[in-house]
Amino acid sequence: MYVILLIRDKKSEEGAFLYIARQPIFNKTKKIYGYELLFRSSSTTSTYDCISPQASTATVLGGLFELGIENIVGKQKAFVNFDYDFLLSKTIELVKPDVLVIEVLENVDPDPRIIQRIKELRQKGYTIALDDFDNKGITAPLKKYANIIKYDIRQTSLLTLKKEVKNDLAHHHILLAEKVESEEEFLLAKEMGFHLFQGFFFQRPQIIAGMKMEKTPKIIFQMIFQELKKEEPSFRKLAEIISHDVNIAYRLMRIKEITHAKERLKTIQSALVRMGLNEFERWVHVLFMQEFKTNKPIELLRLSLVRSKFGELLAKNGPLYQRQHEISLMCLFSVVDALLDQSMESALENVSISEDVKDSLISKKGDLARVLKIIRAYEEAEWSKAQRLAQDLKINDKNLATWYLESLRWADQTVRNF
């Protein structure tokens, strides 16, 4: 998942924004170890394109420093790519060494200046990673100075890396498998000895039988029980609480008494009204006593929350504003296939949601699906596509990054409360 942030470069000729994206990096237990931060000088570029690398470095690291890097990566590590000129820039020291991981790009010439600079940075406590490493590549001489070795398993298959991995482990390197796209690849890399994993494998379901959902955080139940204790519990407030948890929301929308009704439901609140407070209270107490076990990372739930909030904000500020709650629910459910390890069609078979929501998630068709396409374009760092899709939907594309940052903060805060 990429998260897009914007930093205004006041010194640029056009007063352009600097686009920053983040992608999660997991450890062996699928817990977040850090985020790789990528940046571009405009939404139309897919690679580094600044005329002055040192000026760009100052902008990026200065922006991270001003924003507060903890607002972007929380308590985790920030992996940032550095080319030759970036490495020689003294602005690196703006970010503390316990937060920043310096990724040396694969085309950096390891001349005496670079080697001396890397030694200096290591002495100051910075972690050094070699990006897209190849033992026969340009950066091979830097291996003895590195902490982390990153292997792109799309360029070099895991099976051909066994000898290199064994040697790296003997020299106490931390190994990171990049572009892991399936659970099978994750398990193989883990078995080989890799420590860290990056890619979209955590978003994709393993199509197997059974229902496996993430355990609902106790604080969600506590908030529900607190509301139910009131003299006049609010359906609106209960719906708001449930919207923070895809597990309860999903189970609520597939209860038989609700799904047998003729009218398809568009919002969580309408499901609660139909169910009634007494039945809901009994049902939620049963859920509280149940135990749900899964190997899914918390990042998948964070993704559902980011999408849900971002979808709501996109709808509020466009022609679909009257359907913002329906769109929020659709975005919340957009990861349910991965959570349940089922196809999206199977996961939604007995869920009492509108046909529009189902079509958007299964067939990726309809007006609601256009909102989800904007969100997914952002996650893939396809900024120009996201802007074009927003314009087609008559949404102000200049505010996309602001809304996404708001969604990120809201989701991160929600997850921290778990």
C-alpha positions in Angstrom: 0.0 0.0 0.0 1.3 3.4 -0.9 0.3 6.5 1.0 0.7 9.8 -0.7 1.7 12.9 1.1 2.5 16.3 -0.3 5.2 18.8 0.7 5.3 22.2 -0.8 8.6 23.1 -2.4 8.7 26.9 -2.0 11.9 27.2 -4.0 10.7 25.4 -7.1 10.1 27.4 -10.2 6.4 26.4 -10.4 5.8 26.2 -6.7 5.1 22.5 -7.3 4.3 19.9 -4.7 6.6 17.1 -3.9 4.8 13.8 -3.9 5.7 11.2 -1.3 4.4 7.6 -1.1 4.9 4.9 1.5 4.9 1.2 1.3 5.0 -1.1 4.4 7.8 -3.4 5.2 7.0 -6.4 7.4 9.0 -8.7 9.7 8.6 -12.5 9.8 5.4 -12.3 12.0 3.9 -9.8 9.5 4.3 -6.9 11.9 5.3 -3.5 10.6 9.1 -3.0 10.7 9.1 0.3 8.7 7.9 2.1 5.6 9.8 2.8 2.4 9.2 6.4 1.4 9.3 7.3 -2.3 9.1 10.8 -3.8 8.7 12.5 -7.1 8.8 16.2 -8.1 5.4 16.0 -9.9 2.4 13.7 -10.3 3.4 13.0 -13.9 6.8 11.4 -13.2 7.4 7.8 -12.2 11.2 8.2 -11.6 13.5 10.6 -9.9 13.7 13.6 -12.3 15.1 16.6 -10.4 17.8 18.7 -12.1 19.5 19.3 -8.7 19.7 16.2 -6.6 21.1 18.1 -3.6 18.3 20.7 -3.7 15.7 17.9 -4.0 17.3 16.1 -1.0 17.1 19.2 1.0 13.4 19.6 0.1 12.5 16.0 0.9 14.4 15.6 4.2 13.5 19.2 5.2 9.9 18.5 4.5 10.0 15.3 6.5 11.7 17.2 9.3 9.1 20.0 9.3 6.1 17.6 9.0 7.4 15.5 11.8 8.5 12.1 10.4 6.5 10.4 13.2 3.3 11.6 11.4 4.3 9.6 8.4 5.9 6.4 9.8 4.8 6.5 13.4 7.4 4.6 15.6 8.6 2.6 12.7 11.7 3.0 10.5 11.7 5.2 7.4 13.5 3.7 4.4 14.5 6.5 2.0 16.3 6.0 -1.4 19.6 7.9 -1.9 21.6 8.3 -5.1 25.2 9.5 -5.3 24.6 13.2 -4.7 21.9 12.5 -2.0 24.5 10.5 0.0 26.9 13.3 0.0 24.3 15.8 1.1 24.6 17.0 4.7 20.8 17.3 5.0 20.6 13.6 5.8 21.4 14.4 9.4 18.1 16.3 9.7 16.4 13.0 10.4 17.5 11.0 13.5 19.5 7.8 12.9 17.1 5.7 15.0 14.4 6.5 12.5 16.1 6.7 9.1 17.3 3.8 7.0 19.5 5.0 4.2 18.8 3.0 1.0 21.8 3.2 -1.4 20.5 2.9 -5.0 21.9 0.2 -7.2 23.6 2.6 -9.6 25.7 4.4 -6.9 29.4 4.4 -7.8 31.3 3.2 -4.6 34.2 5.6 -5.0 36.3 6.7 -2.0 34.0 9.7 -1.3 31.0 7.4 -1.0 32.7 4.8 1.0 34.0 7.4 3.5 30.5 9.0 3.7 28.8 5.6 4.4 31.4 4.9 7.1 30.7 8.3 8.6 26.9 7.7 8.6 27.3 4.3 10.2 29.4 5.8 12.9 26.6 8.2 13.6 24.2 5.3 14.0 22.4 5.3 10.7 21.3 2.0 9.2 22.6 1.3 5.6 20.6 -0.7 3.1 21.6 -1.7 -0.4 18.6 -1.5 -2.8 18.0 -4.1 -5.6 21.3 -5.7 -4.7 23.3 -7.9 -7.1 26.5 -9.5 -6.1 27.9 -8.7 -9.6 26.4 -5.2 -9.6 28.0 -1.8 -9.1 27.3 -1.6 -5.4 28.8 -5.0 -4.6 31.9 -3.4 -2.9 29.6 -1.7 -0.4 28.2 -4.9 0.9 30.6 -5.1 3.8 29.4 -1.7 5.1 25.7 -2.5 4.8 23.3 -3.6 7.5 20.4 -4.6 5.2 20.5 -6.3 1.8 17.5 -5.9 -0.4 16.8 -8.4 -3.1 14.2 -7.8 -5.8 12.7 -11.2 -6.3 11.0 -10.2 -9.5 14.4 -9.6 -11.0 16.2 -12.5 -9.3 14.0 -15.5 -8.3 14.3 -16.8 -4.8 15.4 -20.2 -5.9 18.5 -18.7 -7.5 19.4 -16.8 -4.4 20.0 -19.7 -2.0 23.8 -19.5 -2.1 23.9 -15.7 -1.7 21.3 -15.9 1.2 23.4 -18.5 3.0 26.5 -16.4 2.7 24.7 -13.2 3.7 23.3 -14.9 6.8 26.8 -16.1 7.8 27.9 -12.5 7.7 25.0 -11.4 9.8 23.3 -9.2 7.2 19.6 -8.5 7.5 17.9 -9.7 4.4 14.8 -8.0 2.8 12.8 -9.6 0.0 11.3 -6.9 -2.2 8.2 -7.2 -4.4 6.8 -10.2 -2.7 3.4 -10.8 -4.4 2.0 -14.0 -2.9 1.8 -15.8 0.4 3.8 -18.7 -1.2 6.7 -16.3 -1.9 6.5 -14.9 1.6 6.7 -18.4 3.1 9.5 -19.5 0.9 11.6 -16.3 1.6 10.9 -16.7 5.3 12.0 -20.4 5.2 15.2 -19.4 3.3 16.1 -17.0 6.1 14.9 -13.6 5.0 14.1 -11.2 7.9 12.0 -8.5 6.2 9.4 -8.5 3.4 8.0 -5.8 1.1 5.2 -6.1 -1.5 1.5 -6.6 -2.0 1.3 -10.2 -0.7 -0.6 -9.1 2.4 -3.4 -7.7 0.4 -4.1 -10.8 -1.6 -6.3 -13.8 -0.4 -5.3 -17.4 -0.4 -8.5 -19.0 -1.8 -9.2 -21.7 0.8 -12.4 -22.8 2.6 -13.5 -21.4 5.9 -13.9 -18.0 7.6 -10.9 -16.4 9.3 -11.3 -12.8 10.4 -9.1 -10.5 12.4 -9.9 -10.4 16.1 -11.9 -7.3 16.9 -10.0 -5.0 19.3 -11.4 -4.9 22.8 -11.7 -1.1 22.7 -14.3 -1.5 19.9 -16.5 -3.7 22.2 -15.9 -1.4 25.1 -17.2 1.6 23.0 -20.2 -0.4 21.9 -21.1 -1.5 25.4 -20.6 2.0 26.7 -23.1 3.3 24.1 -25.6 0.5 24.8 -25.6 1.4 28.5 -27.0 4.8 27.8 -30.6 5.5 28.4 -31.2 6.2 24.7 -28.4 4.6 22.6 -27.7 6.2 19.3 -27.9 4.1 16.1 -25.7 6.8 14.5 -23.1 6.5 17.2 -23.1 2.7 17.1 -22.7 2.8 13.3 -19.8 5.1 13.6 -18.1 2.8 16.1 -18.7 -0.3 14.0 -17.3 1.5 10.9 -13.9 1.3 12.6 -13.9 -2.5 12.5 -14.4 -4.5 9.3 -14.9 -7.7 11.3 -18.1 -6.6 13.1 -19.3 -4.6 10.1 -19.0 -7.6 7.8 -20.7 -10.0 10.2 -23.5 -7.6 10.8 -24.3 -7.2 7.1 -24.5 -11.0 6.6 -26.9 -11.9 9.5 -29.7 -14.0 8.0 -32.5 -12.0 9.5 -31.2 -9.0 7.7 -30.1 -10.7 4.4 -33.6 -12.3 4.0 -35.2 -8.8 3.8 -36.2 -7.6 0.4 -34.4 -4.3 0.6 -30.7 -4.3 0.3 -28.9 -2.3 2.9 -26.7 0.7 2.0 -25.3 1.6 5.4 -24.3 0.1 8.7 -26.9 2.3 10.4 -29.7 1.0 8.4 -28.6 -2.6 9.3 -28.7 -1.7 13.0 -32.1 -0.1 12.7 -33.5 -3.2 11.1 -31.9 -5.5 13.6 -33.0 -3.6 16.6 -31.1 -2.7 19.8 -32.1 -5.7 21.8 -31.0 -8.2 19.2 -27.9 -6.3 18.5 -26.9 -6.2 22.1 -27.3 -10.0 22.5 -25.4 -10.6 19.2 -22.5 -8.4 20.1 -22.1 -10.1 23.5 -21.8 -13.4 21.6 -19.1 -11.9 19.4 -17.2 -10.6 22.4 -16.9 -14.2 23.8 -15.7 -15.6 20.5 -12.0 -15.8 19.5 -10.9 -15.1 16.0 -7.4 -16.2 15.0 -5.6 -15.1 11.8 -2.1 -14.6 10.4 -3.2 -11.4 8.7 -1.1 -8.3 9.5 -2.7 -5.2 11.2 -1.6 -3.3 8.1 -4.5 -4.9 6.2 -7.0 -3.5 8.7 -5.2 -0.1 8.5 -5.6 -0.2 4.7 -9.4 -0.8 5.1 -9.6 2.2 7.4 -7.6 4.5 5.2 -9.7 3.5 2.2 -12.9 3.9 4.1 -12.1 7.5 5.3 -10.6 8.5 2.0 -13.7 7.2 0.1 -15.9 9.2 2.4 -14.0 12.4 1.9 -13.9 11.9 -1.9 -17.7 11.4 -1.9 -18.3 14.4 0.4 -16.5 16.6 -2.1 -18.1 15.4 -5.3 -21.4 14.6 -7.0 -21.7 11.4 -4.9 -21.9 13.3 -1.6 -25.3 11.7 -0.8 -23.8 8.3 -1.0 -20.8 8.9 1.2 -21.8 6.3 3.9 -22.4 3.7 1.2 -19.0 4.5 -0.4 -17.3 4.4 3.0 -18.8 0.9 3.6 -17.7 -0.3 0.2 -14.1 0.9 0.9 -14.1 -0.8 4.3 -15.1 -4.1 2.7 -12.6 -3.8 -0.1 -10.1 -6.0 1.8 -12.6 -8.6 3.0 -11.5 -11.1 0.4 -7.9 -11.0 1.8 -9.2 -11.2 5.4 -11.3 -14.2 4.7 -9.0 -15.9 2.2 -11.9 -16.1 -0.3 -12.7 -14.6 -3.6 -14.6 -11.3 -3.3 -17.7 -12.9 -4.9 -17.7 -15.7 -2.3 -17.1 -13.4 0.6 -20.0 -11.1 -0.4 -22.4 -13.9 -1.3 -24.6 -13.6 1.9 -23.8 -10.0 2.8 -26.8 -7.7 2.8 -25.3 -4.7 0.9 -26.5 -2.9 -2.1 -26.0 -4.3 -5.6 -24.0 -1.2 -6.4 -21.5 -1.9 -3.7 -21.3 -5.6 -4.8 -20.7 -4.6 -8.4 -18.0 -2.2 -7.5 -16.1 -4.8 -5.4 -16.7 -7.8 -7.6 -17.0 -6.5 -11.1 -15.3 -3.1 -10.5 -18.2 -1.5 -12.4 -20.5 1.4 -11.6 -20.2 4.9 -10.2 -19.0 3.7 -6.8 -16.2 1.7 -8.3 -14.9 4.9 -9.8 -14.1 6.2 -6.3 -12.3 3.0 -5.4 -10.3 3.3 -8.7 -9.0 6.7 -7.5 -8.0 5.2 -4.2 -6.2 2.3 -5.8 -4.4 4.6 -8.2 -3.1 6.5 -5.2 -1.9 3.3 -3.5 0.0 2.3 -6.7 1.6 5.8 -6.8 -0.1 6.5 -10.1 -0.7 10.1 -9.3 -1.6 11.3 -12.8 -4.1 8.5 -13.2 -5.7 9.4 -9.8 -6.0 13.0 -10.8 -7.5 12.2 -14.1 -10.1 9.8 -12.5 -10.9 12.5 -10.0 -11.5 15.1 -12.7 -13.7 12.7 -14.6 -15.8 12.4 -11.4 -15.8 16.2 -11.0 -13.7 16.0 -7.8 -11.1 18.7 -7.1 -7.9 16.7 -7.8 -5.8 19.4 -6.0 -7.2 18.3 -2.6 -6.6 14.6 -3.1 -3.3 14.5 -1.1 -4.8 16.6 1.7 -7.7 14.2 2.1 -5.4 11.2 1.9 -3.2 12.5 4.6 -6.2 13.1 6.7 -7.3 9.5 6.1 -3.9 8.2 7.0 -3.8 10.1 10.3 -7.3 9.0 11.2 -6.6 5.4 10.4 -3.2 5.4 12.3 -4.9 7.0 15.3 -7.6 4.3 15.2 -5.1 1.5 14.9 -3.1 2.9 17.8 -6.2 2.9 20.0 -6.5 -0.9 19.2 
